[in-house]
Amino acid sequence: MSIPMLNKLHMNGYDVLSVNNGPWRVCTQGDRLASFTSREEAMAYAAALPGYKQRAKRVQSQNVN
């Protein structure tokens, strides 16, 4: 039995990760944006993207009369 290996970096608000020496992926919390064969390509892509900030959840206001 092998233990999964995770390599994870954080760049410009994005996660750059690789599992078990597989492709490098650039992700947000809920979306995978792209996959690359090298860490350098993935880091360059993440650096070229605009800064990412997770949106706050919207709260519906209630009108009290």
Summary of the structure (lengths in Angstrom):
residues: 65
radius of gyration: 16.8
end to end distance: 63.7
largest distance: 63.7
contacts: 129
relative contact order: 0.21
helix: 15%
strand: 32%
